[in-house]
Amino acid sequence: MRPFVWLVVASCAGFAGCTHDFDTFQADAPAGDGGGPDAAAVDGGDPDVAPPGDAGEDASSDAQPDGSGACTEKGAMTFAGHCYFPLMNKQTWAAAGSSCGAASAHLVTLGSADEQDAVKEIVSADDRWIGLNRPASSPVGDASFAWATGEPRTYTDWGAGEPNGTGECARMKGKSGQWADATCTSMLRTICERD
C-alpha cells in the first residue's frame, strides 16, 4: 500500500497540513490496507499530521464543541488543522454565517495564499461567501473590510477593480477564487471553517 499512501500525500503537495480526509481513511481502513491501528508504521505520511491516537498530539486541539473533532461533512477537507466544508444551499451572507455557526464553525477566513489555494477548490464552479464584510456606512475600499471572527487580516486576494462598492460582504468568485464585494442579501453558496 506504500504507493497509494504516496499518491494521497502527493495530492496535497504545496499545502502544508492538507489531508483531504486522509485522517478519516486512516482511522477507518482495515489493518494491512494502510490504515487502522498499524497506520503509524506506514512511512511517507505528512509529518505535520499525526496518526489517529498518536500520544504526541493533543486530541482536543481540533475538536468540535461536542468533542468529536470530526471533519465529515460532504465535500469537507482539512488544511493546517482546520476543517473546511461547503453549504450547498444558497443563502444570504448573514444566514450563511448562522448556518456555519449551527455546525460549530464560522464563515471561512483566509490568512495565506496556500490556505486560499486549498480552499478555493470547494464548490469551485460557484461564487461562495467568505467571512469578510464592512460596515454599510464605511468607505468603499479594502481597508474597510474585516473578518467576521475579528481576527487580523494578513492576506487579501481581491479581483481586478475590487472591491468596487457593489456591496458590504465578500465572496470568492467561481474558479479564480479571487474576492469581490457583493450585496449581503445575494443568494450564494458558502464555505464554512471549523478551527
Secondary structure, 3 states (H helix, E strand, C coil): CHHHHHHHHHCCCCCCCCCCCHHHHHHHCCECCCEHHHHHHCCCCCCCCCCCCCCCCCCCCCCCCCCCCCCCCCCCEEECCEEEEEEEEEECHHHHHHHHHHCCCEECCCCCHHHHHHHCCCCCCCCEEEEEECCCCCCCCHHHCEECCCCCCCCCCECCCCCCCCCCEEEECCCCCCEEEECCCCCEEEEEEEC
